[in-house]
Amino acid sequence: MTAEIVRGARSAAGQGTTVTGLTPAWGPASAEGWLDSYLSPAAVLDTLRTHDGPPYDAVVMAGFGEHGREGVRELVDVPVVDITEAAAHLACLLGRRYGVVTTLERSRGQIEDSLELAGVGRNCAAVVGTGLGVLDLGDTDRTQAAFVAAAERARDAGAEVLVLECAGMTGLQRAVGEKLGLPVVDGVAAAVKLAGALVAMGLRTSRAGSLAKPVPKRRTWGAGRD
């Protein structure tokens, strides 16, 4: 999954941009449900906190509808772009209402909450599940068929633009868009493009209020990980 995300990100990145994929060493195998969605961001934060590779200019968070983006924005000093809000914001530039195609129906609630928090929930016509789990997306033909069926339901609910929910769906947007005749926004590509634009413009997260740097204090990150 990480390798597929990196391939999509590199295709969208500007010339001379280096894309590095990071996967936490601990946490759930996939994020599907509230428990996973709270556990996974802690692992992502820990991974960024302990990263000892080359310095980076921006962070793209590739978990659609997952928690943690505000925490990462507090933690790091570079722009942080979440694929959820990136895809939705771009979709709003292409049509009045957009639809989100997700994996399992159980993810609808947290995706809707994430879109509301990002300020783009009112433009969402529907969040529709494919019935496939995240770890089932390796079967391309099955995934595409399920996505098309769910996308048709979103279109029937009033969506004029479609958003791919899962980063593991990267690469399907062209084929599905041609079948349905609707623009399809890939969240990974959208986030990479926006991150690149923020870096080029010299913009960073505001520290004036709610996203100020964390209050200095002792924090325990598990046994032996202070």
N, C-alpha and C positions, 0 to 999 in steps of 0.2 A: 504493500500500500504506500509506504513512504517513497519507494522508488518511483512509483507511478505519479505521485504528487510532484516529486522533484522534476520528472520529465516534463510535466505540464507547466511547472513554474519556469523552467529554463526556456521553453518555447515562447513564453509570454515576456520574459525578461529582456531588458534592453541590451544592446551589444556591450560587451565588456563587464556585464554583471555576473557575479559568481553566486550560485545558489547552492546552499548546503542544507540537507535534510537532517533534522534531529528527531530521534524517537526516544522517549523516556525509557530508562532501564527497568522501571517498575510501574505498576498501575494496571488497569484493565486491558485485555487484549483488544477490545473495541469499546467505544462509548455509545451505549444504547440504554437510556434511562437515567433517572436522577442520580442514583448512586454512582454510576460510572462518570456522570457529568460533573460531579463534585470531586471524585477521586483523581480523575485524569488531569485537571488543571493544576493540582498540587504537584503532580509528577512533572508537568511541563515547566512550572515555576522553578522546581528544583533543578531540572535539566539546564535551564537558562542561567540559574544562579551559579552553577558549578562548571559551566562551559569554559574550557581552557583552550579552545581553538583560536583561529585568527579573529580579529575584531570584525564586527558586522555593522552595517549601516541601517538596517531595518529588520523587523521581525514580522513574519506572516504566520498567523495562527490558522492552521488548516483543519480545525474541528468545527463543523457547522452547528450552530446553536449551543455550543458548549460554553460553560462558565470560564472565567479566568482572564478575559481580555483586560479588564480594568486593573487587576492585580499585576499583570505583566507590564502594563503602562506605568504603574508605580515603580516597578522593579528596575526596568532598563531605561537608558537615556537616549534611545533612538526611537523613531516612529514605529508603532505597532498597529498592524492592520489585520483585522479578523475577517475571514472569508464570508461570514454571515452578513455583516453590515456592508462589506464591499460589494458583494453581488446584489444586494437589495438596493443600495444607492444607485448603482449603475442601471439596474432594471427600471428604476423610477425615471431615468432619463430617456428610456426607450418606449414607454407606454404608461397609461394611467394606472393600471393595476397589474401586478405580477403574481405568479403562482410558484410555490416551492414544491419540488418533488423530493421526498425524503425516503428513507429506507423503511423502517417499521412505523406503524401508526402510533406507537407509544411515544415516539419522539416529537409528536406534533406540539404538545403543550410547551415543552422547553424551547422549541424553535419559535413559537409564537411569542413567548416571553422575551426571548433574545431580540426579536425584531422590534417589539414594543420599546425595549430599553434603548435600542439604537435609533429610535424615532422614525422608523419606517413601517411600523406594523399596520397603520391605517390603510396603506396602499396594497396590502397583501390580500388577494382574492381568496386564496385557499392554500393550505398545506396538505399535500396528499401523499400517502405512503405507497411504496411499491410492493410491500410485503416481503422484501428481501432484507436479510440482516447485512451489516457492514461486511462481515467475513464471507458473504455469498457473492460479492461483486466481481469475483475473478472470472466468472462465466460471462463473457462479453455478450453473446447472443441472448442469453436469458436476461441479463441486466438491461440491455437495450429494449427488449420486448416489454419488460415490466415498466421501464421508464416511459415508453411511449403510451402505454395504457393509462398510467397515472397522470401523465401530462395531458392527455385528452380530457380527463376528468377536471383537471385544473382549468383548462381552456373553457370547458363547458360552464365552470363556475364564474367565468368572467375575466380570467387572466389573459392579458395581451402580450405578456412576456413571461418566460419561464426561467427559473433559477435551479441549477443543479445543487442539491443539498449536500451530498457527500463528496468529499475530496476524492474518494475512490472512483467517482464517475467521470473524472477528468478525461477528455477526449471524445465524449459522446455528443457534445453539444452540436456539432455540425450535422451529424447524421440525423439526430432527432429533430433539429430545427428544420431541416429540409423536408422531413416527413409531415410535420405539423404546420409548416409555414409561419412559424413564430420565432422571434429572436430568443436564443437560449444563452443565458449568462453562466459561464463557468466561474465559480467562486475563487478558485485558485488563481486563474488568470487575472480576474478583476483585482484581487488583493495585491498581486505582484505589480501590476500596472500602477495602482494607486500608491503603493509603497515607494516605487521608483520615482513617481511624481513628487511625493513629499520630500524625498531625499534631494532631488534635483532643485527643489524650491527652498531648501534649507530650513524646512519646518520640523518642529519637534513637539512632543506632548506638552501641553501647558502645565506649569507647576503652580498656577495661581490659586487653586482651590482643591477640588475633590481628588485630583490626581497628583497631588504633591508627593514628594518622596516619602517612603515609609518612615514612621516615627522610630528613631533609634532605640532599640531595646534588644534584649537577648531573645533569640528565637531558636527553638529546638526543631530540627528537621528530621527527627528520627534518631535512633541510636548512633552516636558518634558522628552526627552530621550537623553540629551547631554552626 
